[in-house]
Amino acid sequence: MGRHGQVLWIRLKKIAEEIAGSPVEIHISTQLSDDIRGAIVKSEDGNGIEILLNARWAKKPEDVHQTLAHELAHLKHPNIHSKEWDAEAKRILKYLEMKGGE
């Protein structure tokens, strides 16, 4: 585990950029409804992606990792939660944990 269970945001950003193959911005919001953990959208300039995390769910490093993996898997499998998407999300989660994003 990293520094006392802290989320290392800059490291996670770099790992997410490696996975996405493009610039990534990670935003945390208190304005999302309780049933939304996160979202992923193309950036306004079209040169990267933005990942929005719900502050209600992003409490611990493992919560952040799970939500990032979920959203990054949508790059390969947009708008669908299939077996392939689930396998991709699990693969990304293992990679985030291995690379030490906390």
Secondary structure by P-SEA (a helix, b strand, c coil): cccccccaaaaaaaaaaaaaccbbbbbbbccccccccccccccccccbbbbbbcccccccaaaaaaaaaaaaaaaaccccccaaaaaaaaaaaaaaaaaccc
